[in-house]
Amino acid sequence: MIEILIALFVDDKIIRPYLGDTIVVILIYCFFRSFLKGKARLIAIGTLLFSYTIEILQYFNFVEVLGLGHYKLARIILGNSFSWLDMLSYTFGFIIVVWLDKIQLNKREVKVS
């Protein structure tokens, strides 16, 4: 919900482009994690690679290649401009996911002990 609100109502130079990209990695990770059984770190790496791929496709103007450039939703979801700072934001989201997973794992280990 936060990501949708940011996309629809926030038009600034920090929250929408960078915090939004950080949060989206966390959301994609949680989505994948809810369906996939496996090591959290591998799912996190897959999420990061997926995010990088979408950003690289933006460099090649993929939304226009697909013929979806006139759809606002397609431009919001797929994006329309490549940025190294977006890649950094995705990496930061990945770091947060791995860090939170480590905290959760440590809590489980304490309960078992």
Biopython code that builds the backbone (N, CA, C, O; Angstrom):
import numpy as np
from Bio.PDB.StructureBuilder import StructureBuilder

atoms = [
    (1, "MET", "N", (0.830, -1.185, 0.000)),
    (1, "MET", "CA", (0.000, 0.000, 0.000)),
    (1, "MET", "C", (0.882, 1.261, 0.000)),
    (1, "MET", "O", (0.591, 2.236, -0.693)),
    (2, "ILE", "N", (1.954, 1.218, 0.783)),
    (2, "ILE", "CA", (2.858, 2.367, 0.842)),
    (2, "ILE", "C", (3.450, 2.647, -0.533)),
    (2, "ILE", "O", (3.553, 3.802, -0.947)),
    (3, "GLU", "N", (3.836, 1.596, -1.236)),
    (3, "GLU", "CA", (4.437, 1.762, -2.559)),
    (3, "GLU", "C", (3.444, 2.390, -3.537)),
    (3, "GLU", "O", (3.824, 3.238, -4.345)),
    (4, "ILE", "N", (2.199, 1.987, -3.472)),
    (4, "ILE", "CA", (1.167, 2.549, -4.349)),
    (4, "ILE", "C", (0.939, 4.024, -4.012)),
    (4, "ILE", "O", (0.832, 4.860, -4.909)),
    (5, "LEU", "N", (0.867, 4.338, -2.720)),
    (5, "LEU", "CA", (0.672, 5.726, -2.302)),
    (5, "LEU", "C", (1.838, 6.610, -2.757)),
    (5, "LEU", "O", (1.635, 7.741, -3.199)),
    (6, "ILE", "N", (3.060, 6.080, -2.643)),
    (6, "ILE", "CA", (4.229, 6.834, -3.102)),
    (6, "ILE", "C", (4.127, 7.083, -4.605)),
    (6, "ILE", "O", (4.362, 8.196, -5.074)),
    (7, "ALA", "N", (3.775, 6.035, -5.358)),
    (7, "ALA", "CA", (3.698, 6.166, -6.819)),
    (7, "ALA", "C", (2.623, 7.153, -7.259)),
    (7, "ALA", "O", (2.812, 7.895, -8.223)),
    (8, "LEU", "N", (1.509, 7.162, -6.562)),
    (8, "LEU", "CA", (0.390, 8.007, -6.976)),
    (8, "LEU", "C", (0.441, 9.437, -6.455)),
    (8, "LEU", "O", (0.004, 10.360, -7.143)),
    (9, "PHE", "N", (0.972, 9.636, -5.243)),
    (9, "PHE", "CA", (0.820, 10.928, -4.599)),
    (9, "PHE", "C", (2.112, 11.663, -4.249)),
    (9, "PHE", "O", (2.064, 12.831, -3.861)),
    (10, "VAL", "N", (3.242, 11.015, -4.375)),
    (10, "VAL", "CA", (4.500, 11.677, -4.007)),
    (10, "VAL", "C", (5.268, 11.992, -5.283)),
    (10, "VAL", "O", (5.532, 11.110, -6.099)),
    (11, "ASP", "N", (5.619, 13.252, -5.439)),
    (11, "ASP", "CA", (6.383, 13.667, -6.608)),
    (11, "ASP", "C", (7.524, 14.564, -6.129)),
    (11, "ASP", "O", (7.473, 15.788, -6.258)),
    (12, "ASP", "N", (8.544, 13.930, -5.579)),
    (12, "ASP", "CA", (9.689, 14.677, -5.062)),
    (12, "ASP", "C", (10.968, 14.097, -5.638)),
    (12, "ASP", "O", (10.929, 13.288, -6.565)),
    (13, "LYS", "N", (12.094, 14.508, -5.093)),
    (13, "LYS", "CA", (13.377, 14.064, -5.630)),
    (13, "LYS", "C", (14.089, 13.054, -4.735)),
    (13, "LYS", "O", (15.206, 12.642, -5.047)),
    (14, "ILE", "N", (13.460, 12.644, -3.617)),
    (14, "ILE", "CA", (14.106, 11.686, -2.723)),
    (14, "ILE", "C", (13.207, 10.489, -2.436)),
    (14, "ILE", "O", (13.580, 9.350, -2.719)),
    (15, "ILE", "N", (12.027, 10.739, -1.874)),
    (15, "ILE", "CA", (11.163, 9.633, -1.428)),
    (15, "ILE", "C", (10.730, 8.757, -2.586)),
    (15, "ILE", "O", (10.936, 7.544, -2.552)),
    (16, "ARG", "N", (10.133, 9.348, -3.610)),
    (16, "ARG", "CA", (9.628, 8.528, -4.711)),
    (16, "ARG", "C", (10.738, 7.777, -5.435)),
    (16, "ARG", "O", (10.625, 6.564, -5.611)),
    (17, "PRO", "N", (11.788, 8.437, -5.855)),
    (17, "PRO", "CA", (12.767, 7.684, -6.631)),
    (17, "PRO", "C", (13.650, 6.737, -5.818)),
    (17, "PRO", "O", (13.973, 5.650, -6.297)),
    (18, "TYR", "N", (14.045, 7.115, -4.615)),
    (18, "TYR", "CA", (15.026, 6.298, -3.904)),
    (18, "TYR", "C", (14.413, 5.450, -2.798)),
    (18, "TYR", "O", (14.661, 4.246, -2.741)),
    (19, "LEU", "N", (13.625, 6.047, -1.929)),
    (19, "LEU", "CA", (12.968, 5.255, -0.890)),
    (19, "LEU", "C", (11.987, 4.275, -1.524)),
    (19, "LEU", "O", (11.867, 3.132, -1.081)),
    (20, "GLY", "N", (11.289, 4.726, -2.560)),
    (20, "GLY", "CA", (10.362, 3.840, -3.271)),
    (20, "GLY", "C", (11.072, 2.627, -3.860)),
    (20, "GLY", "O", (10.564, 1.509, -3.773)),
    (21, "ASP", "N", (12.242, 2.839, -4.458)),
    (21, "ASP", "CA", (13.009, 1.729, -5.043)),
    (21, "ASP", "C", (13.555, 0.796, -3.968)),
    (21, "ASP", "O", (13.636, -0.415, -4.177)),
    (22, "THR", "N", (13.924, 1.346, -2.834)),
    (22, "THR", "CA", (14.390, 0.513, -1.718)),
    (22, "THR", "C", (13.248, -0.354, -1.196)),
    (22, "THR", "O", (13.419, -1.553, -0.974)),
    (23, "ILE", "N", (12.092, 0.255, -1.006)),
    (23, "ILE", "CA", (10.931, -0.468, -0.491)),
    (23, "ILE", "C", (10.451, -1.526, -1.476)),
    (23, "ILE", "O", (10.040, -2.612, -1.067)),
    (24, "VAL", "N", (10.501, -1.218, -2.772)),
    (24, "VAL", "CA", (9.996, -2.180, -3.750)),
    (24, "VAL", "C", (10.805, -3.478, -3.723)),
    (24, "VAL", "O", (10.245, -4.555, -3.927)),
    (25, "VAL", "N", (12.095, -3.390, -3.478)),
    (25, "VAL", "CA", (12.906, -4.617, -3.365)),
    (25, "VAL", "C", (12.447, -5.439, -2.165)),
    (25, "VAL", "O", (12.362, -6.665, -2.243)),
    (26, "ILE", "N", (12.158, -4.776, -1.074)),
    (26, "ILE", "CA", (11.674, -5.478, 0.122)),
    (26, "ILE", "C", (10.322, -6.133, -0.165)),
    (26, "ILE", "O", (10.091, -7.272, 0.242)),
    (27, "LEU", "N", (9.441, -5.435, -0.851)),
    (27, "LEU", "CA", (8.126, -5.978, -1.177)),
    (27, "LEU", "C", (8.214, -7.167, -2.128)),
    (27, "LEU", "O", (7.531, -8.174, -1.938)),
    (28, "ILE", "N", (9.054, -7.046, -3.145)),
    (28, "ILE", "CA", (9.223, -8.165, -4.090)),
    (28, "ILE", "C", (9.795, -9.375, -3.363)),
    (28, "ILE", "O", (9.362, -10.504, -3.592)),
    (29, "TYR", "N", (10.759, -9.141, -2.493)),
    (29, "TYR", "CA", (11.331, -10.234, -1.702)),
    (29, "TYR", "C", (10.242, -10.918, -0.874)),
    (29, "TYR", "O", (10.135, -12.144, -0.874)),
    (30, "CYS", "N", (9.443, -10.130, -0.178)),
    (30, "CYS", "CA", (8.371, -10.702, 0.659)),
    (30, "CYS", "C", (7.376, -11.479, -0.186)),
    (30, "CYS", "O", (6.894, -12.532, 0.232)),
    (31, "PHE", "N", (7.067, -10.972, -1.362)),
    (31, "PHE", "CA", (6.159, -11.679, -2.270)),
    (31, "PHE", "C", (6.739, -13.036, -2.646)),
    (31, "PHE", "O", (6.066, -14.057, -2.507)),
    (32, "PHE", "N", (7.988, -13.056, -3.125)),
    (32, "PHE", "CA", (8.633, -14.317, -3.509)),
    (32, "PHE", "C", (8.754, -15.263, -2.314)),
    (32, "PHE", "O", (8.508, -16.464, -2.432)),
    (33, "ARG", "N", (9.131, -14.712, -1.179)),
    (33, "ARG", "CA", (9.331, -15.510, 0.039)),
    (33, "ARG", "C", (8.036, -16.169, 0.505)),
    (33, "ARG", "O", (8.066, -17.244, 1.104)),
    (34, "SER", "N", (6.896, -15.527, 0.231)),
    (34, "SER", "CA", (5.618, -16.096, 0.659)),
    (34, "SER", "C", (5.232, -17.319, -0.173)),
    (34, "SER", "O", (4.413, -18.127, 0.264)),
    (35, "PHE", "N", (5.815, -17.463, -1.369)),
    (35, "PHE", "CA", (5.485, -18.587, -2.231)),
    (35, "PHE", "C", (6.594, -19.622, -2.343)),
    (35, "PHE", "O", (6.323, -20.792, -2.612)),
    (36, "LEU", "N", (7.819, -19.212, -2.142)),
    (36, "LEU", "CA", (8.957, -20.097, -2.364)),
    (36, "LEU", "C", (9.536, -20.599, -1.054)),
    (36, "LEU", "O", (9.782, -19.827, -0.127)),
    (37, "LYS", "N", (9.744, -21.882, -0.996)),
    (37, "LYS", "CA", (10.461, -22.467, 0.130)),
    (37, "LYS", "C", (11.921, -22.560, -0.286)),
    (37, "LYS", "O", (12.248, -23.076, -1.355)),
    (38, "GLY", "N", (12.761, -22.069, 0.546)),
    (38, "GLY", "CA", (14.175, -22.097, 0.214)),
    (38, "GLY", "C", (14.930, -21.147, 1.104)),
    (38, "GLY", "O", (14.370, -20.515, 2.000)),
    (39, "LYS", "N", (16.199, -21.063, 0.838)),
    (39, "LYS", "CA", (17.042, -20.191, 1.644)),
    (39, "LYS", "C", (16.707, -18.734, 1.362)),
    (39, "LYS", "O", (16.630, -18.299, 0.213)),
    (40, "ALA", "N", (16.514, -18.007, 2.435)),
    (40, "ALA", "CA", (16.142, -16.598, 2.325)),
    (40, "ALA", "C", (17.189, -15.812, 1.546)),
    (40, "ALA", "O", (16.848, -14.924, 0.765)),
    (41, "ARG", "N", (18.434, -16.128, 1.751)),
    (41, "ARG", "CA", (19.498, -15.375, 1.075)),
    (41, "ARG", "C", (19.435, -15.576, -0.442)),
    (41, "ARG", "O", (19.667, -14.635, -1.200)),
    (42, "LEU", "N", (19.124, -16.795, -0.888)),
    (42, "LEU", "CA", (19.018, -17.037, -2.324)),
    (42, "LEU", "C", (17.822, -16.295, -2.917)),
    (42, "LEU", "O", (17.903, -15.765, -4.025)),
    (43, "ILE", "N", (16.723, -16.258, -2.186)),
    (43, "ILE", "CA", (15.551, -15.513, -2.648)),
    (43, "ILE", "C", (15.880, -14.019, -2.699)),
    (43, "ILE", "O", (15.459, -13.320, -3.620)),
    (44, "ALA", "N", (16.626, -13.536, -1.719)),
    (44, "ALA", "CA", (17.032, -12.124, -1.696)),
    (44, "ALA", "C", (17.939, -11.812, -2.889)),
    (44, "ALA", "O", (17.779, -10.772, -3.527)),
    (45, "ILE", "N", (18.870, -12.682, -3.191)),
    (45, "ILE", "CA", (19.762, -12.477, -4.337)),
    (45, "ILE", "C", (18.959, -12.496, -5.633)),
    (45, "ILE", "O", (19.190, -11.675, -6.521)),
    (46, "GLY", "N", (18.017, -13.431, -5.742)),
    (46, "GLY", "CA", (17.156, -13.484, -6.924)),
    (46, "GLY", "C", (16.344, -12.211, -7.086)),
    (46, "GLY", "O", (16.172, -11.711, -8.198)),
    (47, "THR", "N", (15.850, -11.694, -5.983)),
    (47, "THR", "CA", (15.089, -10.444, -6.015)),
    (47, "THR", "C", (15.966, -9.292, -6.479)),
    (47, "THR", "O", (15.542, -8.473, -7.295)),
    (48, "LEU", "N", (17.176, -9.228, -5.968)),
    (48, "LEU", "CA", (18.103, -8.171, -6.374)),
    (48, "LEU", "C", (18.422, -8.278, -7.867)),
    (48, "LEU", "O", (18.428, -7.271, -8.574)),
    (49, "LEU", "N", (18.682, -9.481, -8.339)),
    (49, "LEU", "CA", (18.979, -9.668, -9.763)),
    (49, "LEU", "C", (17.773, -9.304, -10.633)),
    (49, "LEU", "O", (17.930, -8.718, -11.704)),
    (50, "PHE", "N", (16.564, -9.655, -10.167)),
    (50, "PHE", "CA", (15.341, -9.284, -10.870)),
    (50, "PHE", "C", (15.237, -7.759, -10.963)),
    (50, "PHE", "O", (14.929, -7.214, -12.023)),
    (51, "SER", "N", (15.496, -7.083, -9.853)),
    (51, "SER", "CA", (15.425, -5.617, -9.820)),
    (51, "SER", "C", (16.455, -4.994, -10.747)),
    (51, "SER", "O", (16.155, -4.043, -11.470)),
    (52, "TYR", "N", (17.667, -5.528, -10.726)),
    (52, "TYR", "CA", (18.706, -5.032, -11.628)),
    (52, "TYR", "C", (18.284, -5.225, -13.089)),
    (52, "TYR", "O", (18.500, -4.349, -13.927)),
    (53, "THR", "N", (17.687, -6.372, -13.379)),
    (53, "THR", "CA", (17.257, -6.666, -14.751)),
    (53, "THR", "C", (16.225, -5.655, -15.233)),
    (53, "THR", "O", (16.315, -5.153, -16.353)),
    (54, "ILE", "N", (15.243, -5.356, -14.383)),
    (54, "ILE", "CA", (14.232, -4.364, -14.748)),
    (54, "ILE", "C", (14.895, -3.015, -15.010)),
    (54, "ILE", "O", (14.538, -2.322, -15.964)),
    (55, "GLU", "N", (15.846, -2.643, -14.180)),
    (55, "GLU", "CA", (16.528, -1.355, -14.360)),
    (55, "GLU", "C", (17.329, -1.339, -15.660)),
    (55, "GLU", "O", (17.332, -0.336, -16.373)),
    (56, "ILE", "N", (18.001, -2.432, -15.968)),
    (56, "ILE", "CA", (18.769, -2.509, -17.215)),
    (56, "ILE", "C", (17.838, -2.445, -18.423)),
    (56, "ILE", "O", (18.172, -1.832, -19.437)),
    (57, "LEU", "N", (16.667, -3.082, -18.314)),
    (57, "LEU", "CA", (15.682, -2.996, -19.394)),
    (57, "LEU", "C", (15.220, -1.550, -19.599)),
    (57, "LEU", "O", (14.880, -1.157, -20.715)),
    (58, "GLN", "N", (15.209, -0.771, -18.533)),
    (58, "GLN", "CA", (14.855, 0.649, -18.660)),
    (58, "GLN", "C", (15.884, 1.383, -19.516)),
    (58, "GLN", "O", (15.540, 2.288, -20.275)),
    (59, "TYR", "N", (17.131, 0.989, -19.387)),
    (59, "TYR", "CA", (18.184, 1.598, -20.205)),
    (59, "TYR", "C", (17.876, 1.421, -21.699)),
    (59, "TYR", "O", (18.152, 2.303, -22.512)),
    (60, "PHE", "N", (17.298, 0.261, -22.040)),
    (60, "PHE", "CA", (16.963, -0.051, -23.425)),
    (60, "PHE", "C", (15.539, 0.377, -23.795)),
    (60, "PHE", "O", (15.023, -0.002, -24.847)),
    (61, "ASN", "N", (14.903, 1.182, -22.909)),
    (61, "ASN", "CA", (13.560, 1.712, -23.159)),
    (61, "ASN", "C", (12.553, 0.596, -23.449)),
    (61, "ASN", "O", (11.767, 0.677, -24.393)),
    (62, "PHE", "N", (12.595, -0.434, -22.624)),
    (62, "PHE", "CA", (11.814, -1.651, -22.825)),
    (62, "PHE", "C", (10.310, -1.399, -22.868)),
    (62, "PHE", "O", (9.597, -2.072, -23.613)),
    (63, "VAL", "N", (9.816, -0.444, -22.085)),
    (63, "VAL", "CA", (8.377, -0.184, -22.065)),
    (63, "VAL", "C", (7.915, 0.294, -23.451)),
    (63, "VAL", "O", (6.799, -0.012, -23.870)),
    (64, "GLU", "N", (8.756, 1.029, -24.150)),
    (64, "GLU", "CA", (8.428, 1.458, -25.515)),
    (64, "GLU", "C", (8.576, 0.304, -26.499)),
    (64, "GLU", "O", (7.778, 0.168, -27.427)),
    (65, "VAL", "N", (9.598, -0.529, -26.299)),
    (65, "VAL", "CA", (9.799, -1.686, -27.166)),
    (65, "VAL", "C", (8.567, -2.593, -27.118)),
    (65, "VAL", "O", (8.158, -3.154, -28.135)),
    (66, "LEU", "N", (7.984, -2.730, -25.929)),
    (66, "LEU", "CA", (6.773, -3.546, -25.782)),
    (66, "LEU", "C", (5.521, -2.845, -26.323)),
    (66, "LEU", "O", (4.463, -3.462, -26.443)),
    (67, "GLY", "N", (5.647, -1.572, -26.642)),
    (67, "GLY", "CA", (4.512, -0.807, -27.123)),
    (67, "GLY", "C", (3.567, -0.366, -26.019)),
    (67, "GLY", "O", (2.389, -0.109, -26.267)),
    (68, "LEU", "N", (4.090, -0.278, -24.790)),
    (68, "LEU", "CA", (3.257, 0.069, -23.634)),
    (68, "LEU", "C", (3.532, 1.471, -23.096)),
    (68, "LEU", "O", (3.056, 1.827, -22.018)),
    (69, "GLY", "N", (4.287, 2.253, -23.830)),
    (69, "GLY", "CA", (4.695, 3.564, -23.351)),
    (69, "GLY", "C", (3.546, 4.517, -23.080)),
    (69, "GLY", "O", (3.689, 5.436, -22.273)),
    (70, "HIS", "N", (2.420, 4.323, -23.730)),
    (70, "HIS", "CA", (1.285, 5.219, -23.522)),
    (70, "HIS", "C", (0.420, 4.814, -22.327)),
    (70, "HIS", "O", (-0.552, 5.500, -22.011)),
    (71, "TYR", "N", (0.763, 3.711, -21.661)),
    (71, "TYR", "CA", (0.042, 3.277, -20.459)),
    (71, "TYR", "C", (0.803, 3.728, -19.217)),
    (71, "TYR", "O", (1.941, 3.314, -19.000)),
    (72, "LYS", "N", (0.178, 4.574, -18.404)),
    (72, "LYS", "CA", (0.835, 5.109, -17.207)),
    (72, "LYS", "C", (1.227, 3.986, -16.248)),
    (72, "LYS", "O", (2.314, 4.020, -15.671)),
    (73, "LEU", "N", (0.352, 2.988, -16.070)),
    (73, "LEU", "CA", (0.643, 1.881, -15.162)),
    (73, "LEU", "C", (1.886, 1.110, -15.610)),
    (73, "LEU", "O", (2.706, 0.722, -14.777)),
    (74, "ALA", "N", (2.030, 0.889, -16.906)),
    (74, "ALA", "CA", (3.216, 0.188, -17.422)),
    (74, "ALA", "C", (4.476, 0.991, -17.147)),
    (74, "ALA", "O", (5.506, 0.429, -16.775)),
    (75, "ARG", "N", (4.397, 2.310, -17.329)),
    (75, "ARG", "CA", (5.561, 3.162, -17.058)),
    (75, "ARG", "C", (5.899, 3.185, -15.572)),
    (75, "ARG", "O", (7.071, 3.277, -15.207)),
    (76, "ILE", "N", (4.871, 3.101, -14.698)),
    (76, "ILE", "CA", (5.123, 3.076, -13.254)),
    (76, "ILE", "C", (5.761, 1.752, -12.862)),
    (76, "ILE", "O", (6.744, 1.732, -12.122)),
    (77, "ILE", "N", (5.210, 0.644, -13.353)),
    (77, "ILE", "CA", (5.701, -0.686, -12.961)),
    (77, "ILE", "C", (7.069, -0.982, -13.567)),
    (77, "ILE", "O", (7.983, -1.407, -12.860)),
    (78, "LEU", "N", (7.211, -0.763, -14.854)),
    (78, "LEU", "CA", (8.462, -1.098, -15.537)),
    (78, "LEU", "C", (9.473, 0.036, -15.516)),
    (78, "LEU", "O", (10.664, -0.185, -15.734)),
    (79, "GLY", "N", (9.008, 1.239, -15.257)),
    (79, "GLY", "CA", (9.900, 2.389, -15.252)),
    (79, "GLY", "C", (10.220, 2.838, -16.659)),
    (79, "GLY", "O", (9.898, 2.157, -17.633)),
    (80, "ASN", "N", (10.853, 3.981, -16.757)),
    (80, "ASN", "CA", (11.165, 4.479, -18.098)),
    (80, "ASN", "C", (12.516, 5.175, -18.210)),
    (80, "ASN", "O", (12.832, 5.747, -19.253)),
    (81, "SER", "N", (13.314, 5.132, -17.152)),
    (81, "SER", "CA", (14.653, 5.727, -17.273)),
    (81, "SER", "C", (15.634, 5.005, -16.356)),
    (81, "SER", "O", (15.346, 4.734, -15.190)),
    (82, "PHE", "N", (16.783, 4.709, -16.913)),
    (82, "PHE", "CA", (17.841, 4.018, -16.173)),
    (82, "PHE", "C", (18.558, 4.994, -15.249)),
    (82, "PHE", "O", (18.772, 6.156, -15.594)),
    (83, "SER", "N", (18.928, 4.493, -14.054)),
    (83, "SER", "CA", (19.700, 5.318, -13.121)),
    (83, "SER", "C", (20.589, 4.430, -12.257)),
    (83, "SER", "O", (20.144, 3.422, -11.709)),
    (84, "TRP", "N", (21.843, 4.823, -12.150)),
    (84, "TRP", "CA", (22.752, 4.105, -11.258)),
    (84, "TRP", "C", (22.312, 4.256, -9.807)),
    (84, "TRP", "O", (22.520, 3.352, -8.998)),
    (85, "LEU", "N", (21.707, 5.388, -9.475)),
    (85, "LEU", "CA", (21.223, 5.586, -8.103)),
    (85, "LEU", "C", (20.067, 4.637, -7.780)),
    (85, "LEU", "O", (19.897, 4.236, -6.629)),
    (86, "ASP", "N", (19.276, 4.279, -8.790)),
    (86, "ASP", "CA", (18.239, 3.263, -8.578)),
    (86, "ASP", "C", (18.883, 1.922, -8.241)),
    (86, "ASP", "O", (18.420, 1.203, -7.355)),
    (87, "MET", "N", (19.945, 1.597, -8.952)),
    (87, "MET", "CA", (20.658, 0.339, -8.670)),
    (87, "MET", "C", (21.175, 0.339, -7.236)),
    (87, "MET", "O", (21.131, -0.685, -6.553)),
    (88, "LEU", "N", (21.660, 1.478, -6.788)),
    (88, "LEU", "CA", (22.130, 1.617, -5.411)),
    (88, "LEU", "C", (20.969, 1.450, -4.432)),
    (88, "LEU", "O", (21.121, 0.815, -3.388)),
    (89, "SER", "N", (19.818, 2.015, -4.765)),
    (89, "SER", "CA", (18.632, 1.867, -3.909)),
    (89, "SER", "C", (18.209, 0.403, -3.812)),
    (89, "SER", "O", (17.858, -0.073, -2.732)),
    (90, "TYR", "N", (18.243, -0.310, -4.941)),
    (90, "TYR", "CA", (17.908, -1.736, -4.918)),
    (90, "TYR", "C", (18.889, -2.500, -4.034)),
    (90, "TYR", "O", (18.497, -3.391, -3.280)),
    (91, "THR", "N", (20.146, -2.148, -4.133)),
    (91, "THR", "CA", (21.161, -2.804, -3.309)),
    (91, "THR", "C", (20.913, -2.528, -1.831)),
    (91, "THR", "O", (21.065, -3.422, -0.998)),
    (92, "PHE", "N", (20.540, -1.316, -1.505)),
    (92, "PHE", "CA", (20.228, -0.966, -0.120)),
    (92, "PHE", "C", (19.021, -1.767, 0.374)),
    (92, "PHE", "O", (19.020, -2.240, 1.510)),
    (93, "GLY", "N", (17.999, -1.925, -0.464)),
    (93, "GLY", "CA", (16.844, -2.755, -0.109)),
    (93, "GLY", "C", (17.260, -4.194, 0.148)),
    (93, "GLY", "O", (16.773, -4.828, 1.084)),
    (94, "PHE", "N", (18.156, -4.708, -0.679)),
    (94, "PHE", "CA", (18.694, -6.059, -0.505)),
    (94, "PHE", "C", (19.411, -6.188, 0.839)),
    (94, "PHE", "O", (19.223, -7.172, 1.555)),
    (95, "ILE", "N", (20.227, -5.201, 1.176)),
    (95, "ILE", "CA", (20.959, -5.217, 2.447)),
    (95, "ILE", "C", (19.982, -5.223, 3.618)),
    (95, "ILE", "O", (20.190, -5.946, 4.593)),
    (96, "ILE", "N", (18.931, -4.433, 3.532)),
    (96, "ILE", "CA", (17.916, -4.404, 4.591)),
    (96, "ILE", "C", (17.260, -5.772, 4.739)),
    (96, "ILE", "O", (17.084, -6.253, 5.858)),
    (97, "VAL", "N", (16.900, -6.400, 3.632)),
    (97, "VAL", "CA", (16.253, -7.720, 3.659)),
    (97, "VAL", "C", (17.164, -8.750, 4.316)),
    (97, "VAL", "O", (16.726, -9.509, 5.181)),
    (98, "VAL", "N", (18.419, -8.777, 3.910)),
    (98, "VAL", "CA", (19.372, -9.743, 4.476)),
    (98, "VAL", "C", (19.573, -9.470, 5.966)),
    (98, "VAL", "O", (19.629, -10.405, 6.765)),
    (99, "TRP", "N", (19.681, -8.222, 6.335)),
    (99, "TRP", "CA", (19.862, -7.839, 7.736)),
    (99, "TRP", "C", (18.654, -8.248, 8.575)),
    (99, "TRP", "O", (18.816, -8.825, 9.650)),
    (100, "LEU", "N", (17.442, -7.954, 8.095)),
    (100, "LEU", "CA", (16.235, -8.330, 8.839)),
    (100, "LEU", "C", (16.086, -9.838, 8.950)),
    (100, "LEU", "O", (15.650, -10.348, 9.982)),
    (101, "ASP", "N", (16.446, -10.550, 7.893)),
    (101, "ASP", "CA", (16.387, -12.008, 7.946)),
    (101, "ASP", "C", (17.379, -12.548, 8.964)),
    (101, "ASP", "O", (17.081, -13.511, 9.670)),
    (102, "LYS", "N", (18.540, -11.944, 9.044)),
    (102, "LYS", "CA", (19.545, -12.382, 10.027)),
    (102, "LYS", "C", (19.039, -12.137, 11.451)),
    (102, "LYS", "O", (19.233, -12.979, 12.327)),
    (103, "ILE", "N", (18.398, -11.001, 11.686)),
    (103, "ILE", "CA", (17.826, -10.716, 12.999)),
    (103, "ILE", "C", (16.765, -11.753, 13.349)),
    (103, "ILE", "O", (16.723, -12.254, 14.473)),
    (104, "GLN", "N", (15.908, -12.072, 12.381)),
    (104, "GLN", "CA", (14.850, -13.059, 12.610)),
    (104, "GLN", "C", (15.444, -14.440, 12.892)),
    (104, "GLN", "O", (14.969, -15.153, 13.776)),
    (105, "LEU", "N", (16.462, -14.808, 12.158)),
    (105, "LEU", "CA", (17.128, -16.093, 12.369)),
    (105, "LEU", "C", (17.750, -16.154, 13.758)),
    (105, "LEU", "O", (17.655, -17.178, 14.434)),
    (106, "ASN", "N", (18.383, -15.074, 14.188)),
    (106, "ASN", "CA", (18.981, -15.033, 15.527)),
    (106, "ASN", "C", (17.918, -15.161, 16.622)),
    (106, "ASN", "O", (18.161, -15.807, 17.641)),
    (107, "LYS", "N", (16.767, -14.567, 16.427)),
    (107, "LYS", "CA", (15.667, -14.679, 17.393)),
    (107, "LYS", "C", (15.194, -16.126, 17.502)),
    (107, "LYS", "O", (14.915, -16.611, 18.599)),
    (108, "ARG", "N", (15.104, -16.818, 16.356)),
    (108, "ARG", "CA", (14.704, -18.235, 16.368)),
    (108, "ARG", "C", (15.709, -19.089, 17.114)),
    (108, "ARG", "O", (15.339, -19.990, 17.866)),
    (109, "GLU", "N", (16.995, -18.797, 16.899)),
    (109, "GLU", "CA", (18.041, -19.575, 17.557)),
    (109, "GLU", "C", (18.010, -19.373, 19.066)),
    (109, "GLU", "O", (18.254, -20.315, 19.820)),
    (110, "VAL", "N", (17.714, -18.167, 19.512)),
    (110, "VAL", "CA", (17.632, -17.879, 20.936)),
    (110, "VAL", "C", (16.460, -18.636, 21.566)),
    (110, "VAL", "O", (16.588, -19.151, 22.677)),
    (111, "LYS", "N", (15.331, -18.709, 20.878)),
    (111, "LYS", "CA", (14.147, -19.409, 21.382)),
    (111, "LYS", "C", (14.399, -20.903, 21.478)),
    (111, "LYS", "O", (13.904, -21.553, 22.399)),
    (112, "VAL", "N", (15.158, -21.458, 20.545)),
    (112, "VAL", "CA", (15.453, -22.889, 20.536)),
    (112, "VAL", "C", (16.414, -23.240, 21.671)),
    (112, "VAL", "O", (16.297, -24.312, 22.265)),
    (113, "SER", "N", (17.342, -22.373, 21.974)),
    (113, "SER", "CA", (18.365, -22.645, 22.983)),
    (113, "SER", "C", (17.850, -22.701, 24.338)),
    (113, "SER", "O", (18.611, -22.923, 25.279)),
]
sb = StructureBuilder()
sb.init_structure("model")
sb.init_model(0)
sb.init_chain("A")
sb.init_seg("    ")
for serial, (resi, resn, name, xyz) in enumerate(atoms, 1):
    if name == "N":
        sb.init_residue(resn, " ", resi, " ")
    sb.init_atom(name, np.array(xyz, "f"), 0.0, 1.0, " ", f" {name:<3s}", serial, name[0])
structure = sb.get_structure()
